[in-house]
């Protein structure tokens, strides 16, 4: 029996079922994971015998290169897929063409298609982007996407985490963790060996690969203490030429194509026969691969450093001599061999290929290597490389590196006296500083960019610099300045006939006007959107959508926001513009928060909990407000993080919402002084800048805790509440579709009947903290029959748990620790700690064991996960 297949029949059966369902149009994603050597590859090899007849299997492999090959696993499909996908992958520059070709390939006949991507923990960024595209569409494809990975090699910052988080939200997901073999399984596998099965199990802990290697290297002797020894034991008895050939191939961290084998090995394939017979290699007419990655690593790791460097140098020489060799592979072996000249020569091309494929992490890694050889480039070449590196780091949210590199690029441009290039780089430096949260530095660079380009004779660059400044002024609520700079940019962009800059500038001017109360601003913002869409400028279109929706949400125009959100999210999704895709999800979270749909608000907010700073602050704010209003723990930590980001940005649109939630939390716990301190300075800023919605909300909280506030000439419901006009405010909140705010306004009525109505609505929403205060006030007013509140059994589930808390509970039942739950749900351990505390509180359980028992009593269990 093949190793790793013993005790794997349930997983194979589930994959077979998934393939049959996919043939009927119900596609899915299957995650196969476990430690190295657990049998993932063996499970994949066993799949064809279990799948329905005429199933089509496509197999791609991710390699352990120091810097990954862009679209590496999809390049492996060439030869087994149609011409369109093959051309799209080989040309690589148009990633959307690759995505559509992949989708078309999986939609083709015969059905079903099973696309397997092995070792996805080594995937390059372009491949991860392509997989994200597929994951969101698998439910509608007649196909199964199988991803194998080592879950024990994923740090919290690992790029695969984002993809796994997205998979967890997909419609149809099958999780297939592979466990180690049992003692009985090891005993069965050891039956033909003289080795003691108990000793084999003790040494290997049931890892299938270890078991097989120990048995293959065994006999009458003792069991080798390590797998490396086991692998090397299988090399004993091979002639020197065979061992040399194995060592040469072992330094290549991928399957080795036939032409490269013939170049590297004097005897070609013939020299590998003995190693193949020993089960070390898999040989086909097209390529040679080690039977398992751990075999290759064991051989490579056993080499002295001098020998390994020499072998890498031979591979490097062979690749350089072959026309069309992948620059990423050349750079990998150049780095391993210490050939700095080759890195300097081929590194920029490898980075450019990665950039064109959308593999920005890989591009940054190549350029990082290249920039260690700064002296090899002229100042102008070095400035170009530094700018490219800064842009790549900006794209992957490595703000520290991006700022440092762009500053160096600017310094070189100054020394070269290249006015246009200096102005362009200063504009980039401004943008990168803003992205990193350095508001003042961003403004300084923006001012200098305009000064440098003002009389340089390039309308396009000057328009871009002016529009960049207009954006910064708009974001910091300096609307008059934003409009002045933006209108100049609009005129120059029209003169230069540059649709992208025109859309950017119209966006800034329209946003500034709309936020300052000029209704004509919306017209300009919508013109910005139309220009960007007509020109195919996806980034600018997404930004226009985002600003339109934000302004609509600020002005409580939720029905209008609902009209813009679907096409905006569809565009960002289709274009795979993940920054804006996540940002729009956060805006959707803000919309669902207004509707008091707590669970949906949390679900959308989680899209913003990554390194994209502009989305992270409002995402944290939404999550904190949900916790505050529902009485769940963890809000303070979220607010602390959000406030730090907001203060660094120095923008009212970040600080005001955070301050309002801090005040609301303090008021709900009876700390009026803390509430006033939270909002007073931000309210003063809102008054100074003239932002009506924020001024009204923050002023309301000051009035709520007895601090004097000037009466607003405004019909904003918060301004009306601050003036004591609770009834008009309640009507406006109801019309806007804000049930929590409507109930809160009713609760300010002097009439106990209104307060009882408010209490009933708060109970229905699960808004326990405010409901508790309303009950106390009703009792103080002498109301004799104050409802005690809904019993837990009348809520959405018998425990009153959110969907996320139910997920945590189900994993508690399985005995997982908080770190293990965090890994499974792709969230932080601290987040899981908060969820566990909330579960224990809601189930009135002092311990995890009691929570499990209580869940069973309430009928929340059992639960079967697929």
Helices and strands as residue ranges (DSSP letters): H 9-23, E 28-33, H 40-46, G 47-49, E 56-61, H 72-75, H 83-91, H 95-107, E 113-118, G 120-122, H 125-135, G 138-140, E 143-149, G 151-153, H 160-168, E 173-177, H 183-189, H 197-204, H 208-216, H 227-235, H 240-250, E 256-257, H 258-264, G 268-272, H 273-277, E 281-283, E 287-290, H 293-301, H 305-321, H 327-337, H 340-356, H 360-370, G 371-376, H 379-395, H 399-416, H 419-435, H 439-453, H 459-475, H 479-496, H 499-515, H 520-535, H 538-554, H 558-575, H 578-594, H 598-605, G 606-608, H 613-630, H 635-649, H 652-668, H 672-689, H 692-704, H 717-722, H 726-736, H 739-746, H 752-765, H 768-780, G 792-794, H 803-813, H 818-825, H 829-842, H 848-857
